[in-house]
Amino acid sequence: MSTPYPFTALVGQDDLRLALLLNAVSPAVGGVLVRGEKGTAKSTAVRALSALLPEVPVVAGCRFSCDPAAPDPNCPDGPHEAGGAAARPARMVELPVGASEDRLVGALDIERALAEGVKAFEPGLLADAHRGILYVDEVNLLHDHLVDLLLDAAAMGASYVEREGVSVRHAARFLLVGTMNPEEGELRPQLLDRFGLTVEVAASRETDQRVEVVRRRLAYDDDPEAFAARFAEDEAALRERVVAARALLPRVNLGDGALRQIAATCAAFEVDGMRADIVMARTATALAAWAGRTEVESEDVRQAALLALPHRRRRNPFDAPGLDEDKLDETLEEARENEASEEPEPPEGDDDPDGGGPDGGGPGGGLPPADGPEGPEGSVPPELPAQNQGPDAEEAPAPQEPAPAPGGARGEQRAVRAAEPFRTKMLSVPGIGEGAAGRRSRARTEHGRTTGSRRPRGTLTKLHLAATVQAAAPHQKARGRSGAGLVVRRDDLRQATREGREGNLVLFVVDASGSMAARQRMSAVKGAVLSLLLDAYQRRDKVGLVTFRGKDAEVALPPTSSVDAAAARLESLPTGGRTPLAAGLLKAHDVLRVERLRDAARRPLVVVVTDGRATGGVEPVARAGRAARLFAADGVASVVVDCESGYVRLGLAAQLAGELGGTAVTLDELRADSIAGLVKNVQGMNSPSRRAA
């Protein structure tokens, strides 16, 4: 709709609103990552923020929005002469998930650059977002190289485009806002660290708030203009407050005491690097300016920690972001006591050394009130809840695995805790694919080492200079070349072909029958699968989970990018009953068939975790063999993790691997520091000669 939803009409979501406003006051904070379930007004809040930002003065006709007061000397449209200033509203530019690199950073016409020696540059979304908002919905679904480009530009305040010795640079300073649903996969920790603040959002469980949300949304949908008019006065007041806070920001003093509290907090929570300290300092300063103060107070530091640190404590994909608030308060109190013990006693008659900060407990005096159940006027945003205690929490003891229930229909046993994960060997799919960028199997990609050249199909993106010169050289005489130089035409251009790595679909087929629970084997099995999940996360794979036990198999987790969800399903997996191996394989085969229709380019790797036993039903062993041969016929790469233990071993897992056309490894062999050559074995067993045409 042309009329945006008013920012002051948002119900609840105080932390989200505060984080967005702090970035509006001080873009140097570094943006905000909004994490939460679908339908929690993430996108609505971001779009509403753009209407609060003041108008931007620009050089008339400049495609890069240069400031007339200080135009960029390196602007591709420059140099700019004095005068010709204009004003426009602050932009909010949306980056779609499927955007290309050229669409993000801009496109350089290589043909004109080579043939005519001119820099024909078409600006991208980074140029459009300069001095405005760049909004990335589902940022966790962007390709890694686009996220890298995006965050590098946000950190440096400039975008660089370099193609075959031709370079273009332009300013790119923007408020970066990303939203994501954690169920669809996580960002890597090093990318999480590049966002200044993070906020967890969830739908309210309070009836009154939910009623008010629906009431306002229906009113907005019925008449957007009339609804916006109801909040016009509040919007204007909030816009003026943003402008006033921006003007006050340079005068805010961040004293040594506040700096010591920031450093002590980051050290206490073992945050890597120094970016967290810097972000906290900028956030605390913005909080003071938002409150109309010129001194940073302890409560500003506390609120800054709650916004800037939770996502920086994440060590692996199975850790949920969060902060132990009791530990935070203890750290800040200790820092204040140390500071007080080092300071000389103030002379008699001095003012209160603690300062006269505003009453109310929260930095900034809160957000403007909105009608409805958001609390009394002047209320402050509530503190972020402690969502995860991380390594500081006391771990619950692992449940003891009981004996099979006598007389039970399936002999079901309670879930056991997974053993400690370990670093696994590299498993890969043979051949060369063309799937999504990742780190597992060989693939033709836009990034990687150059392996050859071809004629471009569509827009030329990566020029193979040597091949282009070689194609143009025989025609120079016919083209009337005189003297030095080379006459290059479109037909001579060659696209570089590159080889890198792709991410695969790793489908786990896990035996959860009673035989797997024997001798408390399931804990080690879950630890192995957890290790493989961690490896899949690091290699940018999609994962799926099929389990089988009793009489049938089920899809415990459809293919997804969220290894967190797979780990949670694995942890709660019960065991017991017979071993319907054929049902598990057939269910996995069906999952691959459906997924192939959705994403044909992503190649699968099936990991069957079992001892190879097949019981229950008519001819269970023969049916399992026939099901396994379906994978071999389709040329699906597969690995069987042999979970058999004890002195007497039947070797059934190895027989299953042979039927699948894959290879079998034991739990011990799966470790990265065990025997070598596993990848070679996997690729050998799935060589093209063994695959169906």
Secondary structure, 3 states (H helix, E strand, C coil): CCCCCCHHHCCCCHHHHHHHHHHHHCHHHCCEEEEECCCCCHHHHHHHHHCCCCCEEEECCCCCCCCCCCCCCCCCCCCCCCCCEEEECCCEEECCCCCCHHHHHEEECHHHHHHHCCCCEEECHHHHCCCCEEEEECHHHCCHHHHHHHHHHHHHCEEEEEECCEEEEEECCCEEEEEECHHHCCCCHHHHCCCCEEEEECCCCCHHHHHHHHHHHHHHHHCHHHHHHHCHHHHHHHHHHHHHHHHHHHHCECCHHHHHHHHHHHHHCCCCCCHHHHHHHHHHHHHHHHCCCCECCHHHHHHHHHHHCHHHHCCCCCCCCCCCHHHHHHHHHHHHHHHHHHCCCCCCCCCCCCCCCCCCCCHHHCCCCCCCCCCCCCCCCCCCCCCCCHHHCCCCCCCCCCCCCCCCCCCCECCCCCCCCCCECCCCCCCCECCCEEEEEEEEECCCEEEEEECCCCCCCCECHHHHHHHHHHHCCCCCCCCCCCCCCHHHCCEEEEEEEECCEEEEEEECCHHHHHHHCHHHHHHHHHHHHHHHHHCCCEEEEEEEECCEEEEEEEEECCHHHHHHHHHCCCECCCCCHHHHHHHHHHHHHHHHHHCCCCCEEEEEEECCCCCCCCCHHHHHHHHHHHHHHHCCEEEEEECCCCCCCCCHHHHHHHHHCCEEEECCCCECCCCCCHHHHHHHHCCHHHCCC
